[in-house]
Amino acid sequence: MAATPPLPPGSIPPPYSPAQKSGWWSRNWKWFVPTLFVVIFVLPLTMCGGMIYLVMSTLKNSEVARESLGRAQSNPVLMEKLGTPIQMGVWIGGSVDSSSAGGRANLVIPISGPKGKGTLMVFARKAGGEWHYLAMYVMIQGGGMVNLLNANERKARDDSETPSLPSDSTPDQ
């Protein structure tokens, strides 16, 4: 084995300095900072957005919302005042509590057409697996109200102690 050659006479060996190890932060900050941003901001916002989407899609796809929107879309008075097509808005409010036999639904659905906007309000109960509509009307933006209950539902509502239409306005239909 070869030994290191001796230093020439009169030379001073360089001081020994081992390579300085950089700290964890200086080696890893480039991936740590974006990861921290994602964990603190993006992930919670995504989870909240997902929950809101899930709730809104559940309410929009409920049997009560589909039925009431169908009635609004086929109502001649609404077709004249709002225009066609009448579409459901994004932010639905309310609740639907349903089991196979019973349940309740209270929904506030924004609707709009080319000529105007309105708010569809629905109150229903489920008994024996079938929805019974207690109140279903559209408050048209700018004034006016359209009742979407058919004659049988109006009679059933009047015969029972259920919520009625607001007293400060009269139905157009």
C-alpha positions as CSV (number, residue, x, y, z in Angstrom):
1,M,0.0,0.0,0.0
2,A,1.2,3.4,-0.8
3,A,1.6,5.8,1.9
4,T,0.8,9.5,1.4
5,P,3.8,11.2,0.0
6,P,5.7,13.4,2.5
7,L,5.2,17.1,2.3
8,P,7.9,19.1,0.7
9,P,10.2,20.8,3.3
10,G,9.0,24.1,4.5
11,S,5.3,23.7,3.6
12,I,2.5,23.8,6.1
13,P,-0.2,21.3,5.7
14,P,-3.7,22.8,5.1
15,P,-5.9,22.8,8.2
16,Y,-8.3,19.9,8.4
17,S,-11.9,21.0,8.0
18,P,-14.6,18.4,7.5
19,A,-17.4,19.4,5.1
20,Q,-20.1,21.3,6.9
21,K,-23.4,19.4,6.9
22,S,-26.3,21.7,6.1
23,G,-29.3,21.6,8.4
24,W,-32.6,19.9,7.8
25,W,-34.4,23.2,6.9
26,S,-31.9,24.3,4.4
27,R,-32.1,20.9,2.6
28,N,-35.9,20.5,2.7
29,W,-37.6,23.9,2.7
30,K,-38.4,23.7,-1.1
31,W,-40.8,20.8,-0.6
32,F,-41.8,21.5,3.0
33,V,-43.3,25.0,2.4
34,P,-45.7,24.0,-0.5
35,T,-46.7,20.9,1.4
36,L,-47.5,22.9,4.5
37,F,-49.6,25.3,2.3
38,V,-51.5,22.4,0.8
39,V,-52.2,20.9,4.3
40,I,-53.3,24.1,5.9
41,F,-55.3,25.8,3.1
42,V,-56.0,23.7,0.1
43,L,-57.0,20.4,1.8
44,P,-59.6,22.0,4.2
45,L,-61.1,24.1,1.4
46,T,-61.4,21.1,-0.8
47,M,-63.1,19.1,1.9
48,C,-65.5,21.9,2.6
49,G,-66.3,22.3,-1.1
50,G,-66.8,18.6,-1.4
51,M,-69.3,18.6,1.5
52,I,-71.2,21.5,0.1
53,Y,-71.3,19.8,-3.3
54,L,-72.6,16.6,-1.8
55,V,-75.3,18.3,0.2
56,M,-76.5,20.5,-2.8
57,S,-76.5,17.5,-5.2
58,T,-78.5,15.4,-2.6
59,L,-81.1,18.2,-2.3
60,K,-81.3,18.8,-6.0
61,N,-81.8,15.1,-6.8
62,S,-84.4,14.6,-4.2
63,E,-87.8,13.5,-5.3
64,V,-89.4,16.6,-3.9
65,A,-87.1,19.0,-5.7
66,R,-87.5,17.2,-9.0
67,E,-91.3,17.1,-8.7
68,S,-91.6,20.8,-7.8
69,L,-89.2,21.9,-10.6
70,G,-91.2,19.8,-13.0
71,R,-94.4,21.5,-12.0
72,A,-92.8,25.0,-12.2
73,Q,-91.5,24.2,-15.7
74,S,-94.9,23.1,-16.9
75,N,-96.9,25.9,-15.3
76,P,-98.2,28.3,-18.1
77,V,-98.1,31.4,-15.8
78,L,-94.5,30.8,-14.8
79,M,-93.6,30.1,-18.4
80,E,-95.0,33.5,-19.4
81,K,-93.4,35.4,-16.5
82,L,-90.0,33.7,-16.4
83,G,-89.7,32.4,-19.9
84,T,-88.5,29.0,-21.0
85,P,-86.5,27.1,-20.1
86,I,-87.0,27.4,-16.3
87,Q,-83.9,26.2,-14.6
88,M,-82.9,25.4,-11.0
89,G,-80.4,27.6,-9.3
90,V,-77.2,26.5,-7.6
91,W,-77.8,27.2,-3.9
92,I,-80.7,25.2,-2.6
93,G,-81.7,25.7,1.0
94,G,-83.7,23.6,3.3
95,S,-83.8,20.0,4.3
96,V,-85.1,16.6,3.3
97,D,-85.6,14.0,5.9
98,S,-86.9,10.8,4.4
99,S,-87.1,7.1,5.3
100,S,-88.9,4.4,3.3
101,A,-92.2,5.1,5.1
102,G,-92.2,8.7,6.2
103,G,-90.4,12.0,6.2
104,R,-90.5,15.8,5.8
105,A,-89.1,18.2,3.2
106,N,-88.8,22.0,3.4
107,L,-87.0,23.4,0.4
108,V,-86.2,26.9,-0.9
109,I,-85.1,26.6,-4.6
110,P,-84.0,29.5,-6.7
111,I,-85.3,29.3,-10.2
112,S,-84.8,31.4,-13.3
113,G,-85.7,31.8,-16.9
114,P,-84.7,34.2,-19.7
115,K,-87.3,36.8,-18.5
116,G,-86.9,36.7,-14.8
117,K,-86.2,34.9,-11.5
118,G,-88.1,33.5,-8.7
119,T,-88.0,31.4,-5.5
120,L,-89.7,28.0,-5.4
121,M,-90.8,27.1,-1.9
122,V,-91.9,23.5,-1.1
123,F,-93.2,22.0,2.1
124,A,-94.1,18.3,2.0
125,R,-94.6,15.3,4.2
126,K,-94.1,11.7,3.3
127,A,-96.6,9.1,4.6
128,G,-96.9,5.5,3.5
129,G,-94.0,5.9,1.1
130,E,-95.7,8.8,-0.8
131,W,-95.0,12.5,-0.7
132,H,-97.9,14.8,0.1
133,Y,-97.3,18.5,-0.8
134,L,-98.6,20.9,1.8
135,A,-97.4,24.1,0.1
136,M,-95.7,24.6,-3.2
137,Y,-95.5,28.1,-4.6
138,V,-93.1,30.4,-6.5
139,M,-92.4,34.0,-5.3
140,I,-91.6,35.9,-8.5
141,Q,-88.8,38.5,-8.2
142,G,-90.5,41.9,-8.7
143,G,-93.8,40.7,-7.3
144,G,-96.3,38.0,-7.7
145,M,-96.9,34.5,-6.5
146,V,-97.9,31.3,-8.3
147,N,-99.4,28.4,-6.4
148,L,-98.3,25.0,-7.9
149,L,-100.5,22.7,-5.9
150,N,-103.2,20.9,-7.8
151,A,-106.9,21.1,-6.8
152,N,-106.7,17.8,-4.8
153,E,-103.7,18.9,-2.8
154,R,-105.2,22.3,-2.1
155,K,-108.4,20.6,-0.7
156,A,-106.3,18.2,1.4
157,R,-104.3,21.1,2.7
158,D,-107.4,23.2,3.5
159,D,-108.9,20.2,5.3
160,S,-105.9,19.6,7.6
161,E,-103.9,21.9,9.8
162,T,-100.9,22.5,7.6
163,P,-98.9,25.6,6.6
164,S,-100.8,27.7,4.1
165,L,-99.7,30.4,1.6
166,P,-98.4,33.7,3.0
167,S,-101.3,35.9,3.9
168,D,-99.7,39.1,2.4
169,S,-100.1,38.0,-1.2
170,T,-102.6,36.2,-3.2
171,P,-101.9,33.5,-5.8
172,D,-101.9,34.4,-9.5
173,Q,-103.4,31.1,-10.4
